[in-house]
């Protein structure tokens, strides 16, 4: 396989400027992640500890195998909203007793771990990732239930949590609930619907209705322990499978449960001892321009990500604004589609279509590295069939059944987002770099289109065009789109699975590929109708 040769000048002024801009973006990301780790803040964390309880991330640390990695998902959920960044819940993929699992942990230092609309989305996405990739699920339960002021947005869709848990079980994907505290009302069904339930003595409170509700509904006086304590559920109701004396004991039991799954991955194992890239991933920061509209060669990224910097390029002289080819990451074979100069022409669309078909023929996962402004527009391109060629590519992406992993490196605009396996096209996992942008089009272009439409409307009605008002409106639209296309804004709404440091791209792809190989890796042998 051919070895990529880097042309990046690490001593240039442009490299220095690029690197400083990316380091600034990463610093902003780190500052927000510190808020996520802080949870409800020092006061509430200390109050939690004073009750003899561990914070959710310490529970996670005890649960995971020593020195094993954890791929956190949707860390900045709810960023920029009225809710605490992180959405009061922790989700991610980690190794427990040698088994890759999806971990879902409530953070009780944030409003008692209550579920808001963003924590609901985050939970459902975690369960979806678990189902698609055949990952056992471990719930670290301590939640006061629904955030009541937003119940109208929660009650109906939250039922999907129970649906997903029972479907996972029916698919032979184990589910575990480790209950450390409140698991009330609808939340009581989480341990009820999991395959395995472990309850902590004097901590777990699992009941449909707590003492106040029972008193109001029936007039009965009952305490927490008789209604839903660990001992009662272990001795009387039978809801609890295991009685834990404290939190570390519950986590020990949980690890033992996972160790007895007799788990086997269904996908092929990676090749042993893959070679590291020939170039330092640190150099990716100096490669990325401060402005997302400035193109860069994705081969320079691949040279710092794929095994041995080896890349077998497919159709290198055709459709050159899209780079396609074969490589491996941490020993896992992959097909790569990476935007080069942003625009997708008919040639790129047809090239991508053929490449996706080939990947499905050989059961090879696909990695999409997005940096696209969308499909080309204009009379010549419309007459040349850009719509039907773009439709071929989107058809192939839609019907491809090999795992897709997507990373938005810089920009993902218009239908290019769809053709490059954006969120709507069900990539198994999707991430973004800190300075990436996502929108229907760039802010300047969108504002300019609105201005042109406004001017044409005024002319058609024979009215004077207010230039000053148009300038103010254009500036306001540009500011709005800049805000809404920002990586933090996008990830807050779970349009991706998290923002990652570009230097960690190889590691994130390796962990993602390992996770998806829990499921069978099978390509589609037949596709839908292509518009020729």
matplotlib code that plots the C-alpha trace (Angstrom):
import matplotlib.pyplot as plt

x = [0.0, 1.3, 2.7, 1.5, 4.2, 3.5, 4.1, 3.2, 5.8, 5.8, 8.2, 6.0, 4.2, 0.9, 1.5, 2.0, -1.1, -3.2, -1.9, -2.6, -6.2, -6.8, -5.3, -7.6, -10.6, -9.5, -9.0, -12.7, -13.7, -11.7, -13.3, -16.7, -15.7, -14.5, -18.1, -19.4, -17.1, -18.0, -21.7, -23.9, -20.9, -18.8, -21.6, -23.8, -21.0, -19.9, -23.5, -23.6, -20.4, -21.6, -24.5, -21.9, -22.3, -19.8, -20.0, -21.0, -17.5, -16.0, -18.6, -17.6, -13.9, -14.5, -16.7, -14.2, -11.2, -8.1, -6.3, -8.9, -10.1, -13.6, -15.2, -17.6, -20.6, -22.6, -20.5, -21.8, -25.4, -27.6, -24.7, -26.1, -29.6, -31.2, -30.0, -26.6, -24.1, -23.8, -27.6, -27.2, -26.2, -23.0, -22.9, -20.1, -18.4, -16.0, -14.5, -16.0, -14.5, -13.1, -16.4, -17.1, -20.3, -22.5, -22.5, -25.4, -25.0, -27.2, -25.4, -27.4, -25.5, -27.5, -31.1, -31.0, -30.3, -33.6, -34.2, -34.7, -35.4, -31.6, -30.8, -33.7, -32.2, -28.8, -30.1, -32.0, -29.0, -26.9, -29.4, -29.5, -25.7, -25.9, -28.5, -26.9, -23.4, -24.5, -23.1, -24.3, -25.8, -24.9, -27.2, -25.8, -29.1, -29.8, -32.4, -35.3, -37.2, -38.6, -37.8, -41.5, -41.6, -40.7, -42.8, -44.8, -41.7, -40.7, -43.7, -44.5, -41.0, -39.5, -41.5, -38.9, -36.3, -38.4, -39.0, -35.2, -34.3, -36.8, -35.8, -32.1, -33.0, -35.0, -31.9, -29.7, -27.9, -27.6, -28.8, -27.8, -29.1, -26.9, -29.2, -27.5, -30.3, -33.7, -35.3, -38.8, -42.0, -41.2, -37.6, -38.5, -39.0, -35.3, -34.2, -37.6, -36.8, -33.1, -31.9, -29.9, -30.7, -28.3, -29.7, -27.6, -28.7, -30.0, -29.4, -31.7, -35.3, -37.2, -40.9, -43.7, -44.9, -43.0, -44.4, -46.1, -47.8, -48.9, -50.3, -52.2, -53.5, -54.3, -54.0, -51.3, -48.3, -45.2, -41.5, -38.9, -37.5, -40.8, -41.9, -38.7, -35.6, -33.0, -33.7, -37.4, -36.9, -34.3, -36.4, -40.0, -40.8, -38.0, -37.2, -33.6, -31.3, -28.4, -28.3, -25.2, -24.0, -22.6, -21.7, -18.3, -20.0, -22.7, -20.0, -18.1, -21.2, -21.9, -18.4, -19.0, -22.3, -20.6, -17.8, -20.4, -21.9, -19.6, -19.5, -18.2, -17.7, -19.4, -17.1, -13.6, -10.7, -8.2, -4.8, -2.2, 0.4, -0.6, 2.1, 1.8, 1.4, 4.7, 3.8, 2.9, -0.9, 0.1, 0.8, -2.9, -3.4, -1.0, -2.8, -6.2, -6.9, -8.6, -11.4, -13.4, -13.9, -10.1, -9.5, -6.8, -5.6, -7.2, -4.3, -2.3, -4.8, -4.8, -1.0, -1.4, -4.3, -4.1, -1.8, 1.7, 0.4, -0.5, -3.4, -4.4, -6.2, -9.1, -9.6, -6.9, -7.2, -11.0, -13.3, -10.3, -12.2, -13.2, -10.4, -11.4, -9.3, -8.5, -6.5, -6.6, -6.9, -5.6, -5.7, -9.3, -9.7, -11.6, -12.7, -12.2, -14.2, -12.6, -13.5, -10.6, -11.7, -15.2, -17.5, -19.0, -19.3, -21.0, -17.6, -17.2, -20.7, -20.3, -16.9, -18.3, -21.2, -18.9, -16.6, -19.5, -20.7, -17.2, -17.0, -20.3, -19.1, -16.1, -17.8, -15.5, -16.5, -16.5, -15.0, -16.4, -14.2, -16.4, -15.3, -17.9, -19.9, -22.3, -23.1, -22.2, -24.9, -25.2, -26.8, -24.0, -24.0, -27.8, -27.9, -25.0, -27.1, -25.8, -29.2, -29.3, -25.6, -26.0, -29.0, -26.9, -24.4, -27.1, -28.9, -25.6, -25.0, -28.6, -28.6, -25.1, -25.1, -21.5, -20.8, -20.3, -18.1, -18.3, -16.1, -16.8, -13.4, -14.2, -17.6, -20.6, -23.1, -26.2, -26.9, -23.1, -23.8, -26.3, -24.0, -21.1, -23.2, -24.4, -26.6, -29.8, -28.0, -27.4, -23.6, -22.8, -20.9, -20.3, -18.0, -16.8, -13.6, -13.8, -13.8, -16.2, -19.4, -22.7, -25.6, -27.7, -25.0, -22.4, -23.5, -22.4, -24.0, -27.3, -27.5, -26.7, -29.4, -31.9, -30.8, -31.2, -34.6, -35.7, -34.5, -36.3, -39.5, -39.4, -38.8, -41.6, -44.0, -42.7, -41.6, -38.4, -35.7, -34.5, -30.7, -30.1, -32.7, -31.3, -27.8, -29.0, -31.1, -28.1, -25.8, -28.4, -28.8, -25.1, -24.7, -27.6, -26.2, -22.6, -24.0, -26.2, -23.5, -20.9, -19.7, -20.9, -24.4, -24.6, -23.3, -25.6, -28.5, -27.0, -26.5, -23.3, -21.9, -19.4, -16.5, -13.0, -9.5, -8.2, -5.0, -7.2, -8.8, -6.9, -7.7, -11.4, -11.7, -9.9, -12.2, -15.3, -14.2, -13.6, -17.1, -18.9, -17.2, -19.3, -21.9, -21.7, -19.9, -22.0, -22.4, -25.5, -25.5, -28.4, -29.3, -32.4, -33.1, -30.4, -31.5, -29.3]
y = [0.0, 3.5, 5.6, 9.2, 11.8, 15.0, 18.4, 20.4, 23.0, 23.0, 25.9, 28.3, 31.4, 29.9, 26.8, 28.9, 31.0, 27.9, 26.1, 29.1, 29.4, 25.7, 25.8, 28.7, 26.7, 23.7, 25.9, 27.0, 23.3, 22.4, 25.3, 23.9, 20.4, 21.6, 22.8, 19.4, 17.6, 20.1, 18.9, 20.9, 22.7, 22.4, 23.0, 20.2, 17.8, 18.2, 17.7, 14.5, 13.3, 14.2, 11.7, 9.0, 8.9, 9.0, 11.5, 9.8, 10.1, 8.3, 5.6, 5.3, 5.1, 2.2, 0.5, 0.6, -1.7, 0.0, 2.3, 1.6, 4.4, 5.9, 7.5, 10.0, 11.0, 14.2, 15.9, 19.4, 18.5, 21.4, 23.9, 27.4, 26.5, 27.1, 23.7, 22.8, 21.9, 18.1, 17.7, 16.1, 12.7, 11.0, 8.6, 6.9, 3.6, 2.0, -1.4, -3.3, -6.8, -6.9, -6.1, -2.8, -1.4, 1.7, 3.4, 5.8, 7.5, 10.1, 13.1, 13.6, 16.9, 18.6, 19.0, 15.6, 14.0, 15.1, 14.4, 17.4, 17.4, 17.3, 14.5, 12.6, 13.1, 12.1, 8.9, 7.9, 8.4, 6.3, 3.5, 3.8, 3.5, 0.5, -1.2, -0.5, -1.6, -4.4, -2.9, -4.1, -1.2, -0.4, 2.2, 4.1, 5.1, 8.0, 10.4, 12.3, 11.6, 14.1, 17.8, 18.7, 22.2, 20.6, 17.5, 18.3, 17.8, 14.6, 12.4, 11.1, 10.6, 9.3, 6.1, 5.3, 4.6, 1.6, 0.5, 0.6, -1.3, -4.1, -4.2, -4.5, -7.5, -9.1, -8.8, -10.5, -7.4, -7.4, -4.5, -3.8, -1.3, -0.3, 1.7, 4.1, 6.4, 7.6, 5.7, 6.9, 7.1, 6.2, 5.8, 2.8, 0.9, 1.2, -1.5, -3.2, -3.5, -4.2, -7.8, -7.4, -5.1, -4.3, -2.1, -0.4, -0.7, 2.5, 4.3, 2.8, 4.1, 2.4, 3.0, 4.3, 6.7, 8.0, 8.5, 11.9, 10.6, 7.4, 9.4, 11.7, 8.8, 6.2, 7.8, 5.2, 6.2, 4.5, 5.3, 5.1, 1.7, -0.1, 1.4, 0.9, 0.1, -2.3, -4.8, -4.8, -5.3, -8.1, -10.0, -9.2, -7.8, -9.6, -6.6, -6.6, -9.4, -8.4, -6.6, -4.4, -3.1, 0.1, 1.8, 0.1, -3.2, -2.5, -1.7, -4.8, -6.9, -5.1, -5.9, -9.6, -9.6, -8.3, -10.8, -13.6, -12.4, -14.8, -11.9, -12.4, -9.8, -10.7, -8.6, -9.6, -8.8, -6.2, -7.0, -7.3, -4.6, -1.9, 0.6, 4.1, 7.0, 8.3, 11.9, 13.4, 13.9, 17.2, 18.6, 18.5, 21.7, 23.6, 22.1, 23.6, 27.1, 29.5, 30.0, 26.9, 28.2, 27.9, 24.4, 22.0, 18.6, 15.8, 13.5, 15.5, 14.5, 10.9, 10.8, 11.5, 9.2, 5.9, 2.9, 3.5, 6.5, 3.9, 4.9, 3.2, 6.0, 5.2, 7.2, 9.9, 11.7, 11.8, 13.9, 15.4, 17.5, 14.2, 11.9, 8.2, 5.2, 2.3, 2.3, 0.8, 2.4, 0.5, -2.6, -2.2, -1.9, 1.2, 3.0, 6.8, 9.5, 13.0, 16.3, 18.2, 21.6, 21.6, 21.5, 18.2, 18.1, 15.3, 13.5, 13.4, 12.2, 9.3, 8.5, 8.3, 6.2, 3.6, 3.6, 3.1, 0.1, -1.4, -1.0, -2.8, -5.6, -6.2, -5.5, -2.6, 0.2, 3.7, 6.8, 10.2, 13.2, 16.2, 19.6, 20.4, 23.4, 21.1, 20.1, 22.6, 24.9, 26.8, 26.4, 24.2, 21.9, 21.6, 20.8, 18.4, 16.4, 17.4, 16.6, 13.0, 12.5, 13.8, 11.6, 8.5, 9.4, 9.9, 6.7, 4.8, 6.4, 5.7, 2.0, 1.2, -1.2, -1.2, 1.0, 4.7, 6.9, 10.6, 13.5, 17.1, 18.5, 22.1, 22.6, 20.6, 22.6, 21.9, 18.5, 17.8, 17.0, 14.3, 12.9, 12.7, 10.7, 13.4, 12.8, 12.1, 9.2, 7.2, 7.0, 4.7, 7.5, 11.1, 13.7, 17.2, 19.2, 22.3, 24.9, 23.0, 24.5, 23.0, 24.7, 24.8, 27.1, 29.6, 32.6, 35.1, 33.1, 32.7, 36.3, 37.3, 35.0, 36.6, 40.1, 39.1, 37.7, 40.8, 43.1, 41.0, 41.1, 44.8, 45.2, 42.8, 44.9, 48.2, 49.3, 51.1, 48.9, 50.0, 49.6, 50.5, 48.1, 45.4, 46.0, 45.7, 42.6, 41.0, 41.6, 40.2, 37.0, 36.6, 36.8, 34.3, 31.7, 32.1, 31.3, 28.4, 26.8, 26.9, 23.5, 24.0, 25.0, 21.9, 19.4, 20.8, 19.7, 16.2, 16.7, 14.8, 12.6, 15.1, 17.4, 15.9, 17.3, 16.9, 15.3, 12.5, 11.6, 8.4, 7.3, 8.2, 6.3, 3.3, 3.2, 3.7, 0.9, -1.4, -0.7, -1.2, -4.5, -5.9, -6.2, -8.1, -6.1, -6.8, -4.7, -4.5, -6.6, -4.8, -1.1, 0.9, 2.5, 5.0, 8.0, 7.5]
z = [0.0, -0.8, 2.0, 2.3, 2.2, 4.0, 2.4, 5.5, 6.4, 10.2, 10.3, 8.3, 9.6, 8.4, 10.4, 13.5, 12.9, 12.3, 15.4, 17.6, 16.3, 17.0, 20.4, 21.3, 20.1, 22.2, 25.2, 24.9, 24.6, 27.7, 29.7, 28.9, 29.7, 33.1, 33.8, 32.8, 35.2, 38.0, 37.8, 40.1, 41.6, 44.7, 47.2, 45.8, 45.2, 48.9, 50.1, 48.0, 49.6, 53.1, 52.5, 52.0, 48.2, 45.3, 42.4, 39.1, 37.6, 40.7, 40.3, 36.6, 37.5, 39.9, 37.3, 34.4, 34.0, 35.4, 33.0, 30.2, 28.0, 28.1, 25.0, 26.5, 24.3, 24.0, 26.8, 25.9, 25.7, 26.7, 26.3, 25.9, 27.3, 30.6, 31.7, 33.1, 30.4, 30.2, 30.8, 34.2, 32.8, 31.7, 28.8, 27.0, 25.9, 28.3, 29.1, 32.1, 32.9, 29.4, 27.7, 25.9, 27.4, 27.1, 30.5, 31.4, 34.7, 36.4, 38.0, 41.2, 42.0, 39.2, 40.3, 41.9, 38.6, 37.2, 33.5, 31.3, 27.5, 26.7, 29.2, 27.6, 24.1, 25.4, 27.1, 23.9, 21.7, 24.1, 23.9, 20.2, 19.9, 22.2, 20.1, 16.7, 17.9, 20.2, 23.4, 26.8, 28.8, 32.4, 34.1, 37.2, 38.6, 41.0, 39.6, 41.0, 37.8, 35.4, 35.6, 36.3, 34.7, 31.4, 31.8, 28.6, 26.6, 28.5, 29.3, 25.9, 24.4, 27.7, 27.2, 24.5, 27.3, 28.5, 24.9, 24.1, 27.3, 26.6, 22.9, 23.9, 26.1, 23.2, 21.0, 23.5, 24.5, 28.3, 30.5, 34.1, 36.6, 39.6, 41.8, 44.2, 45.1, 43.9, 41.1, 41.4, 39.4, 35.7, 36.7, 38.8, 35.6, 34.7, 37.2, 36.5, 32.8, 33.0, 32.9, 36.1, 39.1, 42.0, 44.8, 47.5, 51.1, 52.7, 49.4, 46.7, 46.7, 44.0, 44.0, 41.7, 44.4, 47.3, 50.8, 50.1, 47.0, 48.7, 51.6, 49.2, 47.0, 49.6, 53.1, 53.9, 56.0, 54.7, 54.8, 52.0, 53.1, 53.3, 50.0, 48.0, 50.0, 48.8, 51.6, 50.9, 47.1, 47.8, 50.4, 49.5, 46.1, 44.2, 42.1, 43.3, 42.1, 44.2, 47.6, 47.9, 51.3, 49.8, 46.5, 46.0, 46.7, 44.1, 41.5, 42.4, 41.8, 38.6, 37.3, 38.2, 36.4, 33.2, 33.6, 33.4, 30.1, 28.1, 25.6, 22.1, 19.4, 16.1, 13.9, 12.8, 15.1, 14.1, 12.7, 15.4, 16.2, 13.7, 12.8, 14.2, 11.6, 10.3, 11.3, 14.6, 15.2, 17.0, 13.6, 12.6, 14.6, 12.3, 9.2, 10.0, 8.8, 11.2, 8.7, 7.8, 4.2, 3.5, 2.0, 3.2, 1.9, 4.0, 3.0, 5.5, 8.2, 7.0, 7.2, 10.9, 11.6, 9.6, 10.4, 9.0, 7.0, 4.4, 2.0, -1.2, -3.0, -5.3, -8.5, -7.5, -10.8, -11.0, -9.0, -7.2, -4.6, -2.9, -1.7, -1.4, -0.6, 1.6, 4.9, 8.4, 11.8, 14.8, 12.7, 11.5, 7.7, 6.6, 3.5, 3.7, 2.0, 2.7, 1.2, -0.3, -1.7, -0.3, -3.3, -4.6, -8.4, -10.4, -10.8, -7.0, -6.4, -8.9, -7.5, -4.0, -5.1, -6.7, -3.7, -1.2, -3.3, -3.2, 0.5, 0.9, -1.3, 0.9, 4.3, 5.0, 7.4, 6.1, 7.6, 6.4, 7.0, 6.2, 4.9, 2.3, 1.2, -0.6, -4.2, -7.0, -8.3, -11.6, -15.0, -16.4, -13.4, -13.3, -17.0, -16.4, -13.9, -10.5, -8.9, -10.2, -9.5, -6.0, -5.6, -6.5, -3.8, -1.2, -2.3, -1.7, 1.7, 2.7, 1.7, 2.8, 5.8, 6.8, 9.8, 9.1, 11.3, 10.6, 11.7, 10.7, 10.4, 9.3, 7.6, 6.7, 4.7, 2.6, 1.0, 1.3, 4.9, 3.8, 1.1, 3.6, 6.1, 8.4, 11.4, 9.4, 7.6, 10.8, 11.2, 14.1, 15.7, 14.6, 16.0, 15.2, 15.7, 17.9, 15.1, 12.8, 11.5, 10.4, 8.7, 5.5, 4.1, 5.3, 7.2, 4.6, 1.8, 3.6, 4.5, 1.0, -0.4, 1.9, 0.8, -2.9, -2.3, -0.5, -3.3, -5.9, -3.9, -3.6, -7.3, -8.2, -6.1, -7.4, -3.9, -3.0, -1.5, 2.0, 1.8, 5.4, 6.7, 4.4, 5.8, 9.4, 8.6, 6.7, 9.7, 12.1, 9.9, 9.6, 13.4, 14.0, 11.5, 12.9, 16.4, 15.2, 13.1, 16.0, 17.0, 20.6, 19.5, 17.2, 19.7, 22.4, 20.4, 19.8, 16.1, 16.7, 19.5, 20.8, 20.0, 20.0, 20.0, 16.4, 17.9, 19.4, 16.1, 15.6, 19.2, 18.8, 15.5, 17.0, 20.0, 17.7, 15.3, 18.2, 19.5, 16.2, 15.8, 18.6, 15.9, 12.6, 9.8, 6.7, 3.6, 1.5, -1.7, -3.3, -3.6, -4.4, -7.8, -9.0, -11.1, -14.1]

ax = plt.figure().add_subplot(projection="3d")
ax.plot(x, y, z, "-o")
ax.set_aspect("equal")
plt.show()
